Amino acid sequence: MSQALSYTNITCPYCYSEFPTEIDVTGGSQDYYEDCQVCCNPIALLIRIDDNGEIARIEVTPGNS
């Protein structure tokens, strides 16, 4: 069984800075917005969780397009 929270690095599609983000895998697959910790632009995150509760895929796209 996986942990409830997973930590991973994402790269901002605006300033290309890499920073850590926290993902609650108990919520299953999810889509949400998070602001870049460096340039503050909105980032759209599409997170897919597999049947084992592990992160299967993360898509990071500009959040204002």
Buried (B, 14 or more C-beta within 10 A) or exposed (E): EEEEEBEEEBEBBBEEEEEEBEBEBEEEEEEEEBEBBEEEBEBBBEBEBEEEBEBEEBEBEEBEE
